[in-house]
Amino acid sequence: MADTTQTPQSPQTTQPGHRKRIGGLSVHPLSLGGNVFGWTADEAESFAVLDAYAAAGGNFIDTADVYSAWVPGNSGGESETIIGDWLASRGNRADIVLATKVGAGVPNPRGLSAAAVKAGVDESLKRLRTDYIDLYYTHYDDPSVPIEEIISTLDELVKAGKVREIAASNISAERLEAALDFSAKENLARYVALQPHYNLVSRDTFEGELAEVAARHGVATVPYYALASGFLTGKYRPGATIDSARAQGAGKYLDTERGQKVLAALDDVAANHGAEHATVALAWLAAQPTVVAPIASARTVDQLPALLAVADLELTKEELALLTSASE
């Protein structure tokens, strides 16, 4: 098990083969999102994407117990089940850094009481067909539960060997700081990663106080919606019709001044490098303080190369400044 009480190190430390550090974990700089598995990608398509990601050197897979309960006929756990079946069929569990989450629910949140978290981890372990989770997130903070109870419960899971490292998603700066302080005071497992909603057209949630807490405590940032539901791939343009379950979510950015400016900047920078827009958008994220591995999902194998290419694209200071200015 990882030593979760060690002194925080810079989350930007690069490991051999493009690896980055999150606590005691070594991860690829592109985290593969599992939200599409069991939703827009069936088992065969999901297996193909997972195989291609692993073959390219990817090792960091992100999912949640609630994926994909929003789909008619689904109840949640579909993504974990597909990933678990893939791990079992490929025999590669030791090669994968597996992240999942607890606390969400459709339509009713599970919450983060000790009982809910303990039940949730056992259910996830069963679906994932493994005896440990590498990175376990609280999916949404539960203000009704004291930070002390949440951290103490997660620490129990680490000590029991069910979880290697713990992390938080969708949490306020105040609660994150309180959790980190409590962990340090009591010498308990600490949050080593933060998963916020963060991308070129959605910067307000993370930048500012939350980013400052992450930087101050050496917490790695793993942004979700890194491509703004596909908008930052550049395929959504005025008048274009895109066959995607996420088209409505991506399309909302088209009608904003920020969205148009970001697309124009992406056009310029992508042309400079002969790169895909998605690669450039992910590279901008990867260059931000504390960001270790943006999360992006692929419904098909053809969508993967542009995502994986973030490991090799380094933007110039001028390009970063252009994108940052366009997105303000």
Backbone as numpy.savetxt, mean C-alpha at the origin, in Angstrom:
# Nx Ny Nz CAx CAy CAz Cx Cy Cz
11.40 -13.99 14.23 10.57 -12.80 14.23 11.45 -11.54 14.23
10.94 -10.50 13.62 11.69 -9.24 13.57 11.72 -8.59 14.95
12.82 -7.89 15.23 12.92 -7.15 16.48 12.20 -5.82 16.30
11.00 -5.74 16.81 10.19 -4.55 16.60 10.52 -3.43 17.58
11.45 -3.68 18.49 11.81 -2.64 19.45 13.12 -1.95 19.08
13.67 -2.29 17.89 14.94 -1.70 17.51 14.79 -0.21 17.22
15.90 0.51 17.24 15.89 1.93 16.93 15.48 2.13 15.49
14.53 3.05 15.22 14.09 3.26 13.85 15.25 3.64 12.94
15.26 3.04 11.74 16.25 3.42 10.75 15.55 4.12 9.61
16.32 4.80 8.77 15.72 5.50 7.65 14.99 4.52 6.76
13.71 4.78 6.45 12.98 3.86 5.60 13.43 3.89 4.16
14.30 4.85 3.80 14.74 4.96 2.42 15.97 4.12 2.10
16.50 3.40 3.09 17.70 2.60 2.88 17.49 1.59 1.76
18.32 1.65 0.74 18.18 0.74 -0.39 18.91 -0.57 -0.11
18.29 -1.66 -0.46 18.88 -2.98 -0.31 19.31 -3.50 -1.69
20.13 -4.55 -1.72 20.55 -5.11 -3.01 19.34 -5.45 -3.88
19.46 -5.17 -5.20 18.37 -5.48 -6.10 17.18 -4.57 -5.91
17.43 -3.31 -5.59 16.37 -2.31 -5.43 15.55 -2.48 -4.16
15.94 -3.34 -3.27 15.13 -3.56 -2.07 15.18 -2.35 -1.14
14.07 -2.13 -0.44 13.96 -1.08 0.57 13.62 -1.73 1.91
13.83 -0.98 3.00 13.56 -1.52 4.33 12.28 -0.95 4.91
11.49 -1.84 5.49 10.36 -1.45 6.33 10.52 -2.25 7.62
11.00 -1.60 8.68 11.28 -2.34 9.90 12.30 -3.44 9.60
11.94 -4.66 9.93 12.83 -5.79 9.67 12.57 -6.47 8.34
11.78 -5.85 7.47 11.40 -6.44 6.19 12.17 -5.80 5.04
12.46 -6.59 4.02 13.13 -6.10 2.82 12.15 -6.23 1.66
11.78 -5.09 1.06 10.69 -5.10 0.07 11.08 -4.47 -1.25
10.39 -4.90 -2.29 10.52 -4.30 -3.62 9.89 -2.91 -3.59
10.41 -1.96 -4.37 9.88 -0.59 -4.33 8.53 -0.40 -5.01
7.92 -1.48 -5.50 6.55 -1.42 -6.00 5.76 -2.48 -5.27
4.80 -2.04 -4.46 3.94 -2.98 -3.76 2.75 -3.31 -4.65
2.51 -4.58 -4.90 1.41 -5.00 -5.77 0.11 -5.03 -4.99
-0.83 -4.19 -5.41 -2.13 -4.12 -4.74 -3.01 -5.31 -5.06
-3.60 -5.89 -4.03 -4.45 -7.06 -4.21 -5.93 -6.75 -4.23
-6.29 -5.47 -4.31 -7.71 -5.12 -4.25 -8.49 -5.61 -5.47
-7.81 -5.83 -6.60 -8.52 -6.27 -7.81 -8.73 -7.78 -7.85
-8.01 -8.53 -7.03 -8.13 -9.98 -7.04 -9.49 -10.39 -6.47
-10.27 -11.10 -7.27 -11.61 -11.46 -6.84 -12.63 -10.37 -7.14
-12.17 -9.31 -7.82 -13.06 -8.23 -8.23 -13.00 -8.11 -9.75
-12.05 -7.32 -10.28 -11.93 -7.19 -11.74 -11.01 -8.25 -12.34
-10.31 -8.97 -11.50 -9.45 -10.07 -11.95 -9.90 -11.35 -11.27
-10.25 -12.37 -12.07 -10.65 -13.65 -11.49 -9.40 -14.41 -11.05
-9.59 -15.63 -10.58 -8.45 -16.37 -10.03 -7.35 -16.58 -11.07
-7.71 -16.98 -12.28 -6.70 -17.25 -13.32 -5.93 -15.98 -13.67
-6.65 -14.87 -13.83 -6.00 -13.60 -14.14 -5.12 -13.14 -12.98
-5.60 -13.33 -11.75 -4.84 -12.95 -10.57 -3.55 -13.76 -10.46
-3.65 -15.06 -10.69 -2.46 -15.92 -10.64 -1.44 -15.47 -11.69
-1.91 -15.10 -12.88 -1.00 -14.67 -13.94 -0.26 -13.39 -13.55
-0.99 -12.45 -12.95 -0.37 -11.20 -12.51 0.63 -11.47 -11.39
0.24 -12.29 -10.43 1.12 -12.61 -9.31 2.38 -13.33 -9.80
2.23 -14.25 -10.75 3.39 -14.96 -11.30 4.34 -13.99 -11.98
3.79 -13.08 -12.78 4.62 -12.13 -13.52 5.32 -11.16 -12.59
4.62 -10.72 -11.55 5.21 -9.81 -10.57 6.38 -10.49 -9.86
6.18 -11.71 -9.41 7.25 -12.44 -8.72 8.42 -12.73 -9.65
8.12 -13.08 -10.90 9.17 -13.39 -11.86 10.04 -12.17 -12.15
9.45 -10.98 -12.02 10.20 -9.74 -12.26 10.96 -9.27 -11.03
10.90 -10.04 -9.95 11.62 -9.68 -8.73 10.76 -9.05 -7.66
9.46 -8.90 -7.93 8.57 -8.32 -6.94 8.33 -9.27 -5.78
8.20 -8.72 -4.57 7.99 -9.59 -3.41 7.03 -9.01 -2.38
6.42 -7.84 -2.66 5.65 -7.11 -1.65 4.19 -7.01 -2.10
3.34 -7.84 -1.51 1.93 -7.92 -1.91 1.04 -7.35 -0.81
0.13 -6.47 -1.20 -0.76 -5.79 -0.26 -2.20 -6.22 -0.48
-2.88 -6.60 0.60 -4.29 -6.96 0.51 -4.98 -6.55 1.81
-6.21 -7.01 2.00 -6.96 -6.70 3.23 -8.06 -7.73 3.40
-8.48 -7.93 4.65 -9.54 -8.90 4.91 -10.86 -8.52 4.27
-11.05 -7.23 3.99 -12.32 -6.75 3.45 -12.39 -6.81 1.92
-11.28 -7.04 1.24 -11.29 -7.11 -0.23 -11.92 -8.41 -0.70
-12.96 -8.44 -1.54 -13.60 -7.26 -2.10 -15.10 -7.33 -1.79
-15.42 -6.97 -0.56 -16.80 -7.08 -0.06 -17.76 -6.14 -0.76
-17.23 -5.13 -1.49 -18.11 -4.17 -2.17 -18.70 -4.73 -3.47
-18.22 -5.90 -3.89 -18.72 -6.51 -5.13 -19.95 -7.34 -4.82
-21.04 -7.16 -5.56 -22.24 -7.97 -5.32 -21.92 -9.46 -5.34
-22.34 -10.15 -4.30 -22.08 -11.58 -4.20 -20.84 -11.93 -3.40
-19.99 -10.93 -3.15 -18.79 -11.16 -2.35 -19.07 -10.78 -0.89
-18.28 -11.36 0.03 -18.47 -11.06 1.44 -17.19 -10.57 2.10
-16.11 -10.41 1.31 -14.81 -10.04 1.86 -13.96 -11.28 2.03
-12.66 -11.12 1.88 -11.75 -12.26 2.00 -11.42 -12.91 0.68
-12.06 -12.46 -0.41 -11.81 -13.08 -1.71 -10.36 -12.89 -2.16
-9.83 -11.68 -1.95 -8.45 -11.41 -2.36 -7.47 -12.26 -1.55
-7.66 -12.30 -0.24 -6.78 -13.11 0.60 -6.83 -14.58 0.19
-8.00 -15.07 -0.13 -8.14 -16.47 -0.52 -7.37 -16.77 -1.80
-7.49 -15.89 -2.78 -6.76 -16.08 -4.04 -5.26 -16.04 -3.80
-4.80 -15.08 -3.02 -3.36 -14.97 -2.73 -2.89 -16.20 -1.97
-3.68 -16.65 -1.00 -3.32 -17.84 -0.23 -3.21 -19.07 -1.11
-4.15 -19.23 -2.03 -4.11 -20.37 -2.94 -2.91 -20.29 -3.87
-2.58 -19.06 -4.29 -1.40 -18.88 -5.15 -0.12 -19.22 -4.39
0.01 -18.73 -3.17 1.20 -19.04 -2.36 1.35 -20.54 -2.16
0.24 -21.20 -1.86 0.29 -22.64 -1.61 0.65 -23.41 -2.88
0.12 -22.97 -4.01 0.39 -23.69 -5.26 1.80 -23.45 -5.77
2.37 -22.30 -5.45 3.72 -21.99 -5.93 4.79 -22.36 -4.91
4.42 -22.56 -3.66 5.39 -22.94 -2.64 6.43 -21.86 -2.38
6.03 -20.59 -2.48 7.00 -19.50 -2.39 6.73 -18.55 -1.22
6.05 -19.04 -0.19 5.68 -18.14 0.92 6.88 -17.41 1.49
8.02 -18.08 1.64 9.19 -17.46 2.26 9.78 -16.34 1.41
9.42 -16.29 0.13 9.96 -15.27 -0.77 9.11 -14.00 -0.82
7.93 -14.06 -0.21 6.96 -12.98 -0.33 6.80 -12.22 0.99
6.78 -10.90 0.90 6.43 -10.05 2.05 4.95 -9.74 1.91
4.17 -10.31 2.81 2.72 -10.28 2.71 2.13 -9.28 3.69
1.39 -8.31 3.15 0.74 -7.31 3.99 -0.77 -7.44 3.88
-1.45 -7.44 5.02 -2.90 -7.41 5.01 -3.38 -6.51 6.15
-4.70 -6.37 6.26 -5.25 -5.35 7.16 -6.44 -5.88 7.93
-6.75 -5.19 9.03 -7.90 -5.54 9.86 -8.60 -4.26 10.30
-9.90 -4.36 10.52 -10.63 -3.23 11.08 -11.75 -2.70 10.22
-11.63 -2.88 8.89 -12.68 -2.39 8.01 -13.80 -3.43 7.92
-14.85 -3.09 7.21 -15.96 -4.01 7.02 -17.02 -3.35 6.16
-17.73 -4.14 5.38 -18.79 -3.63 4.52 -20.07 -4.41 4.83
-21.14 -3.75 5.26 -21.26 -2.30 5.44 -20.82 -1.83 6.83
-20.60 -2.76 7.75 -20.28 -2.38 9.12 -18.82 -2.65 9.44
-18.08 -1.65 9.90 -16.67 -1.85 10.25 -16.50 -2.88 11.37
-15.45 -3.66 11.27 -15.12 -4.62 12.33 -14.65 -3.90 13.57
-13.90 -2.82 13.36 -13.34 -2.10 14.49 -12.04 -2.71 14.96
-11.43 -2.11 15.99 -10.11 -2.52 16.45 -10.07 -2.92 17.92
-11.19 -3.42 18.44 -11.14 -3.96 19.80 -10.21 -5.16 19.82
-9.74 -5.51 21.00 -8.83 -6.66 21.11 -9.47 -7.91 20.53
-10.74 -8.15 20.83 -11.42 -9.34 20.32 -11.53 -9.32 18.81
-11.83 -8.14 18.24 -11.99 -8.03 16.79 -10.67 -8.28 16.07
-9.59 -7.72 16.60 -8.29 -7.87 15.96 -7.81 -9.33 16.05
-7.99 -9.94 17.20 -7.54 -11.33 17.37 -8.34 -12.28 16.48
-9.63 -12.04 16.36 -10.44 -12.87 15.46 -10.05 -12.61 14.01
-9.80 -11.34 13.69 -9.46 -10.97 12.32 -8.17 -11.58 11.84
-7.15 -11.59 12.68 -5.87 -12.14 12.24 -5.98 -13.64 11.99
-6.72 -14.34 12.82 -6.87 -15.79 12.63 -7.63 -16.10 11.35
-8.64 -15.29 11.04 -9.40 -15.49 9.81 -8.51 -15.22 8.59
-7.70 -14.16 8.66 -6.81 -13.84 7.55 -5.75 -14.93 7.35
-5.19 -15.41 8.44 -4.18 -16.48 8.35 -4.75 -17.72 7.68
-5.98 -18.03 7.99 -6.62 -19.20 7.39 -6.81 -19.02 5.89
-7.32 -17.84 5.50 -7.53 -17.60 4.07 -6.22 -17.52 3.31
-5.19 -16.93 3.93 -3.89 -16.78 3.28 -3.07 -18.07 3.31
-3.56 -19.06 4.04 -2.91 -20.38 4.13 -1.46 -20.26 4.58
-1.27 -19.47 5.64 0.06 -19.25 6.19 -0.05 -19.16 7.70
1.07 -19.24 8.40 1.02 -19.13 9.85 1.57 -17.80 10.34
1.91 -16.90 9.40 2.35 -15.56 9.82 2.07 -14.54 8.73
1.86 -13.32 9.14 1.68 -12.17 8.24 2.88 -11.26 8.45
3.50 -10.83 7.36 4.71 -10.03 7.48 4.43 -8.61 7.98
3.40 -7.98 7.44 3.08 -6.60 7.79 1.57 -6.51 7.99
1.16 -6.20 9.23 -0.27 -6.21 9.58 -0.72 -4.80 9.90
-1.64 -4.28 9.08 -2.14 -2.91 9.23 -3.46 -2.85 9.99
-3.62 -1.81 10.79 -4.96 -1.41 11.21 -5.50 -0.61 10.02
-6.59 -1.10 9.41 -7.05 -0.55 8.13 -7.59 0.87 8.28
-8.43 1.07 9.27 -8.96 2.39 9.62 -8.85 2.52 11.13
-8.43 3.68 11.57 -8.34 3.87 13.01 -9.74 3.77 13.63
-9.78 3.31 14.86 -11.04 3.17 15.60 -10.93 4.01 16.86
-11.37 5.26 16.81 -11.22 6.17 17.96 -11.93 5.70 19.22
-12.86 4.73 19.08 -13.56 4.23 20.26 -12.70 3.30 21.09
-11.56 2.88 20.53 -10.66 1.96 21.24 -9.39 2.73 21.62
-8.99 2.68 22.87 -7.78 3.38 23.29 -6.55 2.87 22.54
-5.65 3.77 22.23 -4.40 3.40 21.56 -3.68 2.30 22.33
-3.74 2.38 23.66 -3.05 1.40 24.49 -3.57 -0.02 24.23
-4.88 -0.16 24.04 -5.46 -1.48 23.76 -5.05 -1.98 22.38
-5.08 -1.08 21.41 -4.73 -1.48 20.04 -3.28 -1.96 19.97
-2.36 -1.16 20.50 -0.94 -1.52 20.43 -0.65 -2.77 21.26
-1.24 -2.88 22.43 -1.00 -4.05 23.27 -1.49 -5.33 22.59
-2.62 -5.24 21.91 -3.15 -6.40 21.19 -2.23 -6.78 20.03
-1.80 -5.79 19.26 -0.90 -6.07 18.14 0.43 -6.63 18.64
0.90 -6.13 19.77 2.14 -6.65 20.34 2.00 -8.13 20.71
0.83 -8.49 21.21 0.56 -9.91 21.52 0.68 -10.76 20.25
0.18 -10.25 19.14 0.24 -11.01 17.88 1.68 -11.19 17.42
2.50 -10.14 17.62 3.92 -10.25 17.27 4.60 -11.29 18.16
4.34 -11.20 19.44 4.98 -12.15 20.37 4.53 -13.58 20.11
3.29 -13.74 19.61 2.77 -15.08 19.31 3.29 -15.62 17.98
3.99 -14.78 17.23 4.54 -15.21 15.94 3.55 -15.13 14.79
2.38 -14.57 15.03 1.37 -14.46 13.96 1.64 -13.29 13.03
2.36 -12.30 13.53 2.66 -11.08 12.79 4.12 -10.72 12.99
4.79 -10.28 11.93 6.19 -9.88 12.06 6.33 -8.40 12.38
5.61 -7.56 11.64 5.67 -6.11 11.85 4.25 -5.54 11.81
4.04 -4.40 12.46 2.71 -3.79 12.49 2.75 -2.41 11.83
1.59 -1.99 11.33 1.51 -0.73 10.60 0.11 -0.14 10.73
-0.04 1.09 10.26 -1.34 1.77 10.36 -1.70 2.39 9.02
-3.00 2.39 8.72 -3.53 3.06 7.54 -4.68 3.95 7.97
-4.87 5.04 7.28 -6.01 5.93 7.57 -6.07 6.30 9.06
-5.03 6.97 9.50 -4.93 7.36 10.90 -4.52 8.82 10.98
-4.93 9.51 12.01 -4.56 10.91 12.17 -3.14 11.04 12.70
-2.56 12.20 12.50 -1.21 12.45 13.00 -1.17 12.31 14.52
-2.21 12.81 15.17 -2.26 12.77 16.63 -2.29 11.33 17.15
-3.12 10.50 16.54 -3.22 9.11 17.00 -1.97 8.32 16.64
-1.38 8.60 15.49 -0.14 7.91 15.11 0.97 8.25 16.10
1.11 9.52 16.42 2.15 9.92 17.37 1.91 9.29 18.74
0.65 9.25 19.18 0.33 8.66 20.47 0.68 7.17 20.49
0.40 6.48 19.40 0.71 5.06 19.31 2.22 4.82 19.37
2.97 5.62 18.62 4.42 5.46 18.60 5.02 5.78 19.97
4.51 6.79 20.63 5.00 7.14 21.97 4.71 6.03 22.98
3.51 5.45 22.88 3.14 4.37 23.81 4.02 3.14 23.58
4.27 2.81 22.32 5.13 1.67 22.01 6.53 1.86 22.60
7.05 3.08 22.45 8.39 3.37 22.96 8.43 3.32 24.48
7.41 3.89 25.11 7.35 3.94 26.57 7.26 2.54 27.18
6.45 1.67 26.55 6.22 0.34 27.10 7.08 -0.75 26.46
7.94 -0.35 25.52 8.81 -1.30 24.82 7.99 -2.39 24.13
6.96 -1.95 23.40 6.08 -2.86 22.66 6.31 -2.69 21.16
5.73 -3.60 20.38 5.81 -3.49 18.92 5.35 -2.09 18.50
6.01 -1.54 17.50 5.69 -0.18 17.04 5.28 -0.21 15.57
4.47 0.76 15.19 4.13 0.91 13.79 5.39 1.25 13.00
5.71 0.42 12.00 6.90 0.67 11.18 6.53 1.25 9.83
5.22 1.22 9.51 4.78 1.74 8.22 3.44 2.45 8.35
3.22 3.36 7.43 1.98 4.13 7.35 1.47 4.02 5.92
0.17 3.72 5.78 -0.41 3.62 4.43 -1.49 4.70 4.27
-1.13 5.84 3.71 -2.09 6.92 3.51 -2.57 6.99 2.06
-3.67 7.69 1.82 -4.14 8.03 0.48 -3.24 9.16 0.00
-2.44 8.88 -1.05 -1.44 9.87 -1.45 -1.04 9.65 -2.89
-1.17 10.69 -3.70 -0.72 10.64 -5.09 -0.64 12.07 -5.62
-0.30 12.23 -6.88 -0.09 13.55 -7.46 -1.33 14.44 -7.45
-2.51 13.86 -7.45 -3.72 14.68 -7.42 -4.45 14.61 -6.08
-3.86 13.93 -5.10 -4.43 13.85 -3.74 -3.28 13.92 -2.73
-2.90 15.13 -2.39 -1.75 15.32 -1.52 -2.11 15.81 -0.12
-3.33 16.32 0.03 -3.69 17.01 1.26 -3.78 16.10 2.49
-4.20 14.86 2.29 -4.38 13.96 3.43 -3.07 13.65 4.13
-2.01 13.48 3.34 -0.75 13.04 3.92 0.22 14.19 4.22
0.41 15.08 3.26 1.42 16.13 3.44 1.03 17.06 4.58
2.03 17.46 5.33 1.76 18.30 6.49 2.06 17.54 7.77
1.14 17.59 8.71 1.40 17.04 10.04 1.63 15.53 10.03
0.85 14.79 9.24 1.01 13.33 9.20 2.37 12.95 8.64
2.78 13.61 7.56 4.09 13.35 6.97 5.20 13.69 7.95
5.00 14.74 8.72 6.02 15.15 9.69 6.18 14.12 10.80
5.07 13.54 11.26 5.16 12.49 12.29 5.90 11.27 11.73
5.58 10.88 10.50 6.25 9.73 9.88 7.75 9.98 9.78
8.13 11.18 9.34 9.55 11.49 9.18 10.26 11.54 10.53
9.62 12.12 11.51 10.23 12.27 12.83 10.51 10.92 13.49
9.65 9.95 13.23 9.77 8.64 13.88 10.35 7.56 12.96
10.77 7.93 11.75 11.34 6.94 10.85 10.34 5.90 10.39
9.10 6.31 10.19 8.04 5.40 9.73 8.00 5.40 8.21
8.06 4.23 7.61 8.02 4.12 6.15 6.61 4.40 5.65
6.51 5.08 4.52 5.21 5.39 3.93 4.98 4.52 2.70
3.80 3.90 2.65 3.41 3.01 1.56 2.07 3.51 1.02
2.07 4.47 0.08 0.83 5.12 -0.33 -0.12 4.21 -1.11
-1.42 4.34 -0.81 -2.42 3.66 -1.63 -3.09 4.66 -2.56
-3.85 4.14 -3.54 -4.38 4.98 -4.63 -3.24 5.76 -5.28
-2.09 5.10 -5.43 -0.90 5.77 -5.96 -1.11 6.31 -7.37
-2.02 5.67 -8.11 -2.31 6.12 -9.48 -3.69 6.74 -9.61
-4.29 7.12 -8.49 -5.59 7.79 -8.49 -6.62 7.02 -9.31
-6.80 5.76 -8.94 -7.77 4.88 -9.61 -7.52 4.76 -11.12
-6.26 4.97 -11.52 -5.90 4.83 -12.93 -5.78 6.15 -13.67
-6.22 7.26 -13.07 -6.14 8.56 -13.74 -4.71 8.90 -14.13
-3.76 8.58 -13.27 -2.37 8.96 -13.52 -1.65 8.05 -14.51
-2.37 7.10 -15.09 -1.80 6.33 -16.20 -1.83 7.14 -17.48
-2.60 8.24 -17.49 -2.68 9.10 -18.66 -3.70 8.67 -19.70
-4.38 7.55 -19.45 -5.34 7.07 -20.45 -6.69 7.77 -20.39
-6.94 8.47 -19.30 -8.21 9.18 -19.16 -8.04 10.61 -19.70
-8.70 10.87 -20.82 -8.63 12.17 -21.47 -10.05 12.62 -21.82
-10.27 13.93 -22.01 -11.59 14.40 -22.40 -12.09 13.67 -23.64
-13.29 13.12 -23.55 -13.89 12.42 -24.69 -13.54 10.96 -24.79
-12.56 10.51 -24.01 -12.15 9.10 -24.07 -13.11 8.23 -23.26
-13.40 7.05 -23.78 -14.24 6.09 -23.07 -13.36 4.92 -22.66
-13.26 4.68 -21.36 -12.39 3.63 -20.85 -13.24 2.53 -20.22
-12.99 1.30 -20.65 -13.73 0.16 -20.10 -13.04 -0.31 -18.83
-13.43 0.26 -17.71 -12.81 -0.08 -16.43 -13.81 0.13 -15.31
-13.77 -0.77 -14.32 -14.66 -0.64 -13.16 -14.32 0.60 -12.35
-13.11 1.14 -12.58 -12.66 2.31 -11.81 -12.75 3.60 -12.60
-13.38 3.55 -13.78 -13.43 4.72 -14.66 -14.08 5.92 -13.99
-15.14 5.70 -13.23 -15.82 6.81 -12.59 -14.92 7.49 -11.56
-14.19 6.69 -10.78 -13.29 7.25 -9.78 -12.16 8.02 -10.41
-11.63 7.51 -11.53 -10.53 8.20 -12.20 -11.02 9.44 -12.94
-12.20 9.33 -13.55 -12.72 10.41 -14.37 -12.98 11.69 -13.63
-13.20 11.62 -12.32 -13.52 12.83 -11.57 -12.39 13.84 -11.56
-11.17 13.37 -11.81 -10.02 14.29 -11.81 -9.92 15.07 -13.11
-10.56 14.58 -14.18 -10.47 15.22 -15.48 -11.02 16.64 -15.48
-12.04 16.87 -14.67 -12.72 18.16 -14.68 -12.10 19.19 -13.74
-10.94 18.87 -13.20 -10.30 19.80 -12.26 -9.07 20.44 -12.91
-8.77 21.65 -12.49 -7.58 22.34 -13.01 -6.32 21.58 -12.62
-6.31 21.06 -11.40 -5.14 20.29 -10.95 -4.93 19.07 -11.84
-6.01 18.37 -12.13 -5.91 17.17 -12.96 -5.33 17.47 -14.33
-5.80 18.54 -14.95 -5.31 18.91 -16.28 -3.84 19.31 -16.24
-3.44 20.07 -15.21 -2.04 20.48 -15.09 -1.13 19.28 -14.86
-1.60 18.34 -14.04 -0.79 17.15 -13.77 -0.62 16.31 -15.03
-1.69 16.15 -15.80 -1.59 15.38 -17.05 -0.58 16.03 -18.00
-0.61 17.35 -18.10 0.33 18.04 -18.98 1.77 17.85 -18.52
1.99 17.93 -17.22 3.34 17.71 -16.68 3.79 16.27 -16.90
2.88 15.33 -16.69 3.20 13.91 -16.93 3.56 13.68 -18.39
2.81 14.34 -19.30 3.11 14.23 -20.73 4.56 14.63 -21.00
4.98 15.74 -20.43 6.32 16.26 -20.66 7.40 15.33 -20.11
7.23 14.94 -18.86 8.26 14.12 -18.21 8.31 12.72 -18.82
7.17 12.16 -19.13 7.14 10.83 -19.76 7.85 10.87 -21.10
7.63 11.95 -21.86 8.30 12.08 -23.16 9.81 12.20 -22.99
10.25 12.89 -21.95 11.69 13.04 -21.69 12.38 11.70 -21.51
11.68 10.76 -20.88 12.28 9.47 -20.54 11.83 8.32 -21.45
10.88 8.60 -22.34 10.32 7.50 -23.12 9.64 6.50 -22.20
9.02 7.04 -21.14 8.42 6.20 -20.09 6.90 6.32 -20.11
6.25 5.37 -19.46 4.80 5.42 -19.30 4.44 6.47 -18.24
3.25 7.05 -18.41 2.79 8.03 -17.42 2.73 7.42 -16.02
2.26 6.18 -15.92 2.15 5.53 -14.62 3.51 5.43 -13.94
4.54 5.12 -14.71 5.88 5.00 -14.15 6.34 6.33 -13.57
6.09 7.41 -14.31 6.49 8.74 -13.86 5.74 9.13 -12.59
4.42 8.88 -12.56 3.63 9.22 -11.38 4.11 8.46 -10.15
4.46 7.20 -10.34 4.97 6.40 -9.22 6.37 6.86 -8.81
7.17 7.26 -9.79 8.53 7.74 -9.49 8.48 9.04 -8.69
7.50 9.91 -8.99 7.35 11.13 -8.19 7.04 10.76 -6.74
6.12 9.82 -6.56 5.78 9.39 -5.20 6.99 8.80 -4.50
7.70 7.92 -5.21 8.85 7.23 -4.61 9.94 8.20 -4.17
9.96 9.39 -4.78 10.98 10.38 -4.44 10.60 11.24 -3.24
9.38 11.11 -2.75 8.93 11.94 -1.63 9.49 11.41 -0.30
9.72 12.29 0.66 10.29 11.86 1.94 9.48 10.75 2.59
10.15 9.77 3.10 9.65 8.58 3.82 8.96 7.55 2.93
8.64 7.89 1.67 7.94 6.91 0.82 8.91 5.80 0.42
8.49 4.57 0.66 9.31 3.39 0.37 8.78 2.63 -0.84
7.48 2.40 -0.89 6.92 1.57 -1.96 5.47 1.96 -2.22
5.19 2.71 -3.28 3.81 2.98 -3.63 3.08 1.68 -3.96
1.79 1.66 -3.69 0.96 0.49 -4.02 0.22 0.75 -5.32
0.29 -0.18 -6.24 -0.48 -0.09 -7.48 -0.93 -1.50 -7.86
-2.12 -1.59 -8.40 -2.65 -2.89 -8.77 -2.67 -3.06 -10.28
-2.64 -4.30 -10.72 -2.69 -4.63 -12.14 -3.76 -5.70 -12.35
-4.68 -5.42 -13.24 -5.74 -6.38 -13.56 -5.25 -7.42 -14.56
-4.28 -7.01 -15.39 -3.71 -7.91 -16.40 -2.19 -7.84 -16.36
-1.55 -8.86 -16.91 -0.09 -8.90 -16.95 0.45 -7.74 -17.77
-0.27 -7.31 -18.80 0.19 -6.22 -19.65 0.33 -4.90 -18.90
-0.39 -4.75 -17.80 -0.31 -3.51 -17.03 0.89 -3.47 -16.08
1.55 -4.58 -15.88 2.62 -4.66 -14.88 3.92 -3.93 -15.22
4.44 -4.04 -16.46 5.75 -3.43 -16.73 5.85 -1.96 -16.37
4.80 -1.19 -16.65 4.84 0.25 -16.34 4.93 0.49 -14.84
4.36 -0.41 -14.06 4.41 -0.27 -12.60 5.79 -0.66 -12.06
6.29 -1.79 -12.51 7.58 -2.28 -12.04 8.74 -1.37 -12.43
8.56 -0.62 -13.51 9.63 0.25 -14.01 9.97 1.37 -13.04
9.14 1.59 -12.02 9.44 2.63 -11.04 10.77 2.36 -10.34
11.16 1.10 -10.27 12.41 0.74 -9.59 13.63 1.31 -10.30
13.49 1.63 -11.60 14.64 2.05 -12.39 14.55 3.48 -12.90
13.47 4.18 -12.59 13.31 5.55 -13.09 13.61 6.56 -11.99
14.62 7.37 -12.22 14.97 8.43 -11.28 14.74 9.77 -11.97
13.83 10.55 -11.44 13.51 11.84 -12.03 14.52 12.90 -11.60
14.74 13.89 -12.45 15.65 14.98 -12.10 14.95 15.93 -11.12
15.74 16.78 -10.49 15.16 17.76 -9.57 14.18 18.67 -10.30
14.51 19.00 -11.54 13.64 19.88 -12.33 12.32 19.18 -12.65
12.39 17.90 -12.98 11.17 17.14 -13.29 10.29 16.98 -12.06
10.91 16.70 -10.93 10.16 16.59 -9.68 9.49 17.91 -9.35
10.22 19.00 -9.53 9.67 20.33 -9.26 8.51 20.65 -10.18
8.62 20.26 -11.45 7.53 20.49 -12.41 6.27 19.76 -12.00
6.41 18.51 -11.64 5.26 17.70 -11.23 4.67 18.22 -9.92
5.53 18.58 -8.99 5.06 19.08 -7.71 4.28 20.38 -7.89
4.80 21.28 -8.72 4.14 22.55 -8.97 2.80 22.34 -9.66
2.75 21.44 -10.62 1.50 21.19 -11.36 0.43 20.61 -10.45
0.84 19.90 -9.43 -0.12 19.20 -8.57 -0.57 20.01 -7.36
-0.07 21.22 -7.24 -0.42 22.02 -6.06 -1.78 22.72 -6.25
